[in-house]
């Protein structure tokens, strides 16, 4: 029974990784690509690691799987935020379908005062 559950998790995780890779190619701007890479990619990788941990029920493998999933959940949102913020601040063009730009016209403290040596 565990083999079937693990196989199902592999199929679902692979599907989410495929959706993430297609999103990276098809989506129009950096901010939407960032969402595809972090959300679907993290979920897909987490499901694949979970399937591996279920298929091989050893303590070392399970601890590694828990560590990997925790690192994915903690680092992906931070990386997505930094990528999006850097892309926006560097003047990367937004998609034509972007209707609301809440940061437009706001001055950032780092823009006004460059770091001193």
C-alpha positions as CSV (number, residue, x, y, z in Angstrom):
1,X,0.0,0.0,0.0
2,X,2.9,2.4,0.8
3,X,4.2,1.8,-2.7
4,X,1.0,3.1,-4.2
5,X,0.9,6.1,-2.0
6,X,4.5,6.9,-2.8
7,X,3.9,6.4,-6.5
8,X,0.9,8.7,-6.3
9,X,3.0,11.4,-4.6
10,X,5.7,11.0,-7.2
11,X,3.2,11.5,-10.0
12,X,1.6,14.6,-8.3
13,X,5.0,16.0,-7.4
14,X,6.3,15.6,-10.9
15,X,3.1,17.3,-12.2
16,X,3.7,20.3,-10.0
17,X,7.4,20.5,-11.1
18,X,6.2,20.3,-14.7
19,X,3.7,23.1,-14.1
20,X,6.5,25.2,-12.5
21,X,8.8,24.7,-15.5
22,X,6.1,25.5,-18.0
23,X,5.2,28.6,-15.9
24,X,8.8,29.8,-16.1
25,X,8.7,29.6,-19.9
26,X,5.2,30.9,-20.6
27,X,4.5,33.6,-18.0
28,X,5.1,37.2,-19.1
29,X,7.2,38.9,-16.4
30,X,9.7,38.2,-13.6
31,X,7.1,38.5,-10.8
32,X,4.7,35.9,-12.2
33,X,7.6,33.6,-13.1
34,X,8.8,33.9,-9.6
35,X,5.5,32.7,-8.3
36,X,5.6,29.7,-10.6
37,X,9.1,28.7,-9.6
38,X,8.6,29.1,-5.8
39,X,5.1,27.9,-5.3
40,X,4.7,25.0,-7.7
41,X,8.3,24.1,-7.6
42,X,8.5,23.9,-3.8
43,X,5.3,21.9,-3.6
44,X,6.5,19.5,-6.3
45,X,9.9,19.0,-4.7
46,X,8.4,18.5,-1.3
47,X,6.0,15.9,-2.6
48,X,8.9,14.0,-4.3
49,X,11.0,14.1,-1.1
50,X,8.0,12.9,0.9
51,X,7.4,10.0,-1.5
52,X,11.0,9.0,-1.1
53,X,10.8,9.1,2.7
54,X,7.6,7.0,2.6
55,X,9.1,4.4,0.3
56,X,12.3,4.0,2.4
57,X,11.1,4.1,6.0
58,X,14.5,4.6,7.7
59,X,15.2,7.2,10.4
60,X,18.1,8.8,8.5
61,X,16.1,9.2,5.3
62,X,13.1,10.5,7.1
63,X,15.1,13.1,9.0
64,X,16.7,14.2,5.8
65,X,13.3,14.5,4.1
66,X,11.9,16.5,7.0
67,X,15.0,18.8,6.8
68,X,14.7,19.2,3.1
69,X,11.0,20.0,3.2
70,X,11.5,22.5,6.1
71,X,14.3,24.2,4.2
72,X,12.1,24.5,1.1
73,X,9.3,26.0,3.1
74,X,11.6,28.5,4.8
75,X,13.9,29.5,2.0
76,X,11.5,29.6,-1.0
77,X,9.3,32.6,0.2
78,X,12.4,34.6,1.2
79,X,14.1,33.9,-2.1
80,X,10.9,34.8,-4.0
81,X,10.6,38.1,-2.1
82,X,14.2,39.1,-2.7
83,X,13.9,38.2,-6.4
84,X,10.7,40.1,-6.8
85,X,12.0,43.1,-4.9
86,X,15.3,43.2,-6.8
87,X,13.5,42.9,-10.2
88,X,11.0,45.7,-9.3
89,X,13.7,48.0,-8.0
90,X,15.9,47.4,-11.0
91,X,13.2,48.7,-13.3
92,X,12.1,45.4,-14.8
93,X,9.0,46.0,-16.9
94,X,5.8,44.6,-15.5
95,X,3.3,42.7,-17.6
96,X,0.6,44.5,-19.5
97,X,-1.9,42.4,-17.4
98,X,-0.6,43.9,-14.1
99,X,-3.4,46.3,-13.0
100,X,-2.3,47.3,-9.5
101,X,1.2,48.6,-8.7
102,X,1.1,49.5,-5.0
103,X,4.8,50.5,-4.9
104,X,4.6,53.0,-7.8
105,X,5.6,56.4,-6.7
106,X,6.9,55.4,-3.3
107,X,10.5,56.4,-2.4
108,X,12.6,53.8,-0.8
109,X,15.1,54.9,1.9
110,X,17.9,53.0,0.2
111,X,17.3,54.9,-3.0
112,X,17.6,58.3,-1.3
113,X,20.7,57.5,0.8
114,X,23.3,55.2,-0.8
115,X,25.4,53.2,1.6
116,X,28.6,54.9,2.8
117,X,31.9,53.2,3.1
